[in-house]
Amino acid sequence: MVKEEFISTGIEKLDTLLEGGTPKGFSILILGGPGSSIEILAKQPSSPTELAKKLNTTVANVSQQLRLLQTAGLTKRKRISQLKPGKPRTQFSLSDDYALIIIISPDFAKKKLIRLTSEQKKAVKKWLE
């Protein structure tokens, strides 16, 4: 029996979720295009119901995405007092400022998720303008 090799993602909680990291020879990409849950959460905290409406999908689908993001430490969950009956009681937001750095060249490829300091965030925003 051949034992599968795993490579760390660099995110301990995500490695645990993936049972050891990324299988050697495979890539895993967590991202979102325009209107993704990550982009929406970057703009404002939202409940699973609010995200499902904005993304035109089910609450179950959004909840699964949020569990993965929370396990990886990328989002945080906050219970809010219920102001009106039937209103959401849980909101999710991004846990911190991050940048996913991917370098690809003919003889080198590397990716790393880094937590940004406020100075780094300013520099990255300026660089991306």
Summary of the structure (lengths in Angstrom):
residues: 129
radius of gyration: 17.2
end to end distance: 51.3
largest distance: 58.2
contacts: 287
relative contact order: 0.13
helix: 35%
strand: 24%
